[in-house]
């Protein structure tokens, strides 16, 4: 979607910083993003409804932002320094999925702000399902599928939801209406909204990527059919 289109602009902005890292192993940045992302989850989960909790939510937003910056730099560093490896790509995608699930579960499970772990796990499952369709399409056809509600879209909205919830509390916006059916038991604050949006976005992404991948893979099968078992024996 729209935020994925900012990738090239980001790479041009980050290029001087990446150059300053020299021959640093990109995996260092990949691994560094993990504890920062875990710390963000801890702040989001434990933040109480108080001024301190509001600052914790804003801190979580900043930590996720920092984690995403590192996530964006590792691949660019690998490309600019000739350190692109299959392991690096695999590690990056694995840790991305872990953090994606962790953030939405932590927010949904926060006793003070959402308090619905089941919804969080469901949203995480659908989020991972949507991501799976992109990586599976890449494994089968060699082409990555970024259509649908992308990780960039979801993460930017998560950062915004955390920051806005904290800011709203600090300026006195503390009362919210109930969410619409079937989520009427939830308070309609930015954090409950992003959990619902993440889940629905995962479902939407699954169908969009499935449809596109089906079309591309069928075309590839017609152009480059796979060798069939026992084909030589039958001939």
N, C-alpha and C positions, 0 to 999 in steps of 0.2 A: 504494500500500500504506500501511502504518501511518504511516510518516514523512511522507508527503505530507499527512496529516491535521493535522500540526503547523504547516502554513503560516500559518493564521489567527492562531495563538498567537504565532508568530514576528513577524508583521507588527505586532501590538499592542505587543510588546516593543520592536521596532525603530523604532516611530513617532517617539518623541522624538529619536532620533539622526538620522532622515531629516529631521525638521523643522529640525534644526540645520544641515543642509547647504544650506538656502536654495534658490536657483535654480541650483545646480550642474547642469551637463549630465550626465544619467545615463550617457552614453557614456564619460565620464571614469572612472567606477567600473567599467564593463564592460571597458574596455581595461586598467585597472590590475590586474584579476584575472588577466590573461594572463601577464605576466612573473612574477607570484608563483606561479602554477601551474607555469610552466616551471621555476622554481627548485626547487619541490618535486620535480618529476620528476628533476632533476639530482641532488639529494641522495639520492633513493631508488635511482637507478641506480648511483651511485658509492660508496654506503656499504659499507665493508668489514665483515667479521665481527670486530669489536673494540668496545671501549667507545666509541671515537670514532664508529664506524659506527652503533652503537645510538643515540647522540645525534643523528646525522644523520637517522636514520629518524624519531625523535621530532620533529626540526625539520621534516621533510617533512610530517608529520601536522599540525603547527601551521600551516604555510604553506597547505596545502590547506584547512584550516579558515578561515583568513583570506580565501582566494580565494572560498570559498563564501559567506562573510558579504557580501563585496562583490557577488557574483552575486545575492544575495537583496535587497540594498539598491537596486540600479540600477532594477529594475522598480518597486519600491515608491516610490522617489523620483520616477520618471516619472509614476506615477499620482497621487501627492499634489500634484505641482506642475504638472499639466496638460501634461507634456512627452511623452506617449505618442505614438510614431511607429512606422510599419511598419519603418523602417530600424533603429530601436533594437531591436525584437523580433527582426529578422533577424540583426543583429550578435550579440545575446546568445545566440541558439541556435547560431550558427556557432562562436563561441568556446567555448561549452559542449561541443560535440562534439569540438573539437580537444583540449581538456583531458581529456575522458573517455578518449579514445584514448591520449593521451600518458601518463597516469598508469598505466594497466594495462600498456602496453608497457614503460615504464621499470621497473616492479616486476618483471615477468616476465623482462626482459632483464638484471636485476642479476646480475653474475657471482657475487657472494658468497651471495645468498639464494635465488634461484630458477634463474636461468641457463637459461631456455628462451624465447628470442625468438619462436620459431614459435608457441608456445602463447600468448604475449602478443599477437601480431598476430591470431591467431584469435579470442581473447577480445575484442580491440578491434573486430574486424569484426562479431562477433555483438552486441556492445554497441551499435555504431552502427546495426546492422540493427533492433534493437528500438526505438531512438530514432527511426529513420526512419519506422516505422509510425505513431508518434504525430504527427509533423509532416506526413506525407502525408495522414493522416486529416483533419488540420486544413485542409490545402490544398484537399482535395476537398469536405469537408462543412462546414467552418467550425467544427467542434468539436474541441478538443484531447483526445486520449486518453491518460490518465495511468495506465492499468491495467498490471498486471504488476510487474516488478522496476524500480522507478523510479530516476531519477538520484539522488534524495535517499537512498534506501535504499543504493544502491551506494556513494555517496561517504562516507556515515557509516561503513559497514563498511570501506571502504578506509582511512579515518582511524584507525579502531580497530585494524586489522591492522598498520599502520605503527607506531603507538604501542605496541601490545602486544609486537610483535617486539623493539623497542628496549628496553622495560622488562624483558621476559623475559631478554634477554641480560645486562642490568645486574644482575639478581638471581640469575644463575647458571643459568637454564633455557636450555640451549644444545643439547641433544640431542633430536632428533625422530625419530619413526618414519617409515617410507615411506608415501607416499600410496597409497590403494587403486587397484586396476586400473581404468582403463588408465593411471593416472598414477603407477605404482609406482616409476618412476625419479626422482620428485621427493621432496624432503624435506617432510614434512607440517608446515610452519610456517605462521603466520598469513598470510604474504605469498603463499605458493603456494596457500593455500586461497582467498584473495580473488580471485586470477587465475582459478581454476577456477569459482568462484561467479559472477564477472562474465560469463564466457563462457556458462555454463549459464543464468544469469539473462537474458542477451540472447536466447537461443533461446526461453526460456519467454515473455518479453515479446513477441517477434515473433508467436508463435501466439495469445497472449491478445489482443493489440491487433488482429491481423488478423481474428480471429473477431468481435470486437466491432465493428470498423469495417465489416466486410462487412454485418453485420446493420443498422447504422445507415445506411449508404450505400444499400443496397437499399431500405430504407424511405423514404429521401429521394427516390430515383428514382421511387418509386410516387406520392409526394405531390407532388413538383415535377419532373416529367420534363423533360429537356433538349430544347431545340429540335433537330430532326433535320435534317441537311443535305438540301437539295433538297426539303424537305417542301412548300414553297409551290408548287414547279413541278409536283409530282405531283398536287396538288389542282387 
